[in-house]
Amino acid sequence: MRGFARNLLIAGALLAGLYAVGPASAADPRTLEIASKTGVHAFAVEMATTDAERAQGLMNRKELPEGQGMLFDFQRDQEVGFWMKNTYIPLDMIFIRSDGRIMRIAENTEPLSEKIVPSNSPVRGVLEVIAGTARKLGIAVGDRVAHPIFTGR
């Protein structure tokens, strides 16, 4: 549990930092695709790969356009937790295993909340998109995510 708690703090701090810096602060956007029952959905994602980027996350941002998001790469499967401190826009958090399968979706997270949103199982990455995206596009647990950090294709 000690490592899990540390990861929660790191993830929260990273989320706060990413929101403060703004869209141009993270690494260049990349394309991520999710194959669901309703089709293939593409997103332009900013990458959060360092501790500092993951701690900043989308904090202090006032908007996130549809079709865009932030992909947090934890380098290996591990349990993680996020919070919405200093995050002004509601988000859907999509927790993804290293094989590219969606393990959990936390929909419509509460802006500015310090409540921890856990992965509930080990994941490699987390995709944050504007709230309502998962429901609108029919994205569900078990759907496949295609991006270079995930091994399943």
Beta strands, then each sheet from edge to edge (+ up, - down):
strand 1: 27-36
strand 2: 39-48
strand 3: 68-78
strand 4: 81-82
strand 5: 91-96
strand 6: 102-106
strand 7: 117-118
strand 8: 123-130
strand 9: 144-146
sheet 1: 6+ 5- 8+ 3- 2- 1+ 9-
sheet 2: 4+ 7-
end
